[in-house]
Amino acid sequence: MKNLTDINHVLTQVSYKNWQFATGKLGNGFYLQTSNNPNNTYLEDSKKWYLSPAITNHEIIQTALLAILAAEDHAIFAQIKYQGKTYDNPTESTNYQQNLSPIAYSMHDLDF
């Protein structure tokens, strides 16, 4: 069984750009959040990812990767233009919903 110190030890060895990870207690397990803010500020809309106490090191790394992909996914969509217009919130766009499938990540897709 992992404790918060164990999880943080694994996360200190994961790096992506200048991003940081925050962890804390959540229910009977823990949470992970990401921040790409150099001031280490975790935004209110930063998703909390649940980590079980029975999590493996491999699963911690996969969850960190998923958290980064989800955050970058949003940033990428904010820069994509369709018919000359930028979608600030592509999931609310009728054209987006009709023409594009939402991106979904599977743990199996990210197995390394």
Stockholm file with secondary structure:
# STOCKHOLM 1.0

chainA/1-112         MKNLTDINHVLTQVSYKNWQFATGKLGNGFYLQTSNNPNNTYLEDSKKWYLSPAITNHEIIQTALLAILAAEDHAIFAQIKYQGKTYDNPTESTNYQQNLSPIAYSMHDLDF
#=GR chainA/1-112 SS CCCHHHHHHHHTTCCCTTCEEEEEEETTEEEEEEECCTTCCCCTTCCCEEECTTCCHHHHHHHHHHHHHHHHHHHHHTTCEETTEECSSGGGCHHHHHHCCCCCCCTTTTCC
#=GC SS_cons         CCCHHHHHHHHTTCCCTTCEEEEEEETTEEEEEEECCTTCCCCTTCCCEEECTTCCHHHHHHHHHHHHHHHHHHHHHTTCEETTEECSSGGGCHHHHHHCCCCCCCTTTTCC
//
